[in-house]
C-alpha cells in the first residue's frame, strides 16, 4: 500500500506534464498561424496600396484631360 500514493502522485505529475506539452504544441501552432496571417495581411495591404496608387494616377490623368478640354472650350475663337 505504501507504493500506491507514490504511483498516484507520479501518475498525476505525468498527466500534468503531458497536458503542458500539448498546450505548448498548440501555442506553437497558433503562433505559426498568426505569423502566416500577418504575412498574408501585409501582402494584401501592399497589393491594395498598389491598386489605389494606380487608380489615383488614372483619376489624376483623367482630371488633367478634362481640365485641358475645358480650357480649350473657353478660349475665344479667332
N, C-alpha and C positions, 0 to 999 in steps of 0.2 A: 503494500500500500504506500510505502514511502516513495516509490517511483512514480506513482500517478500524478501528484501535484507538479513534480518537475516536468513530466512529459506534457501535462496540460499547459503549463506556462510556456514551455518551448514551442508547443504547437501554436499557441496564440501569437507568440513572437514571430513565428514563421509566416503566419497568415498576415500579420501586420506588415512584415517585410514585403511579402508578395503584393499586397494592396498598394504599398508605397511605390514599388517598382512599376506596377500597372499605371498608377497615376502619373509617374514620371514619363512613361511612354506616351500616354495620352497628351500630356502637356507638350512634349516634343512635337507630336503630330500637329497639335493646334498651332504651335509656333511656326512650323513649316507652312501650314496652310495660310496663316496670317501674312507671312513673308510673300507667298505666292500672290495673295490678294493685293498686297501693296505694289508689287511689280506690275500686276495687271492694271491696277488703278492708275499708276504712273504712266503706263503705256497709253491708256485710254485718254488721260488728260493731255498728254503730249499730242496725240492724234487729233483731239478736239481743238486744241490750240492751233495746230497747223491748219485745220479746216477753217476755223474762224478768221485766221490771218488771211487766208486765201480769199474768203468771202469779203472781208473788209477791203482788200485790194480791188476786187471786182466792183464793189459799190463805189469806191473812190473813183475808179476809172469811169464808171457809168455817170457819176455826178460831174466829172470833168467834161465828158462828152455832151451832157445836157447843157452845162454852162456855156460851152463853146457854141452849141447850136442856138441857144437863146441869145448869145452875144451877136451872132451873125444876123439874126432876125431883127434886132433892134437898131442896127446900123442903117442910116438913111441910104436909100437907093440913089444912085447917080444918074 
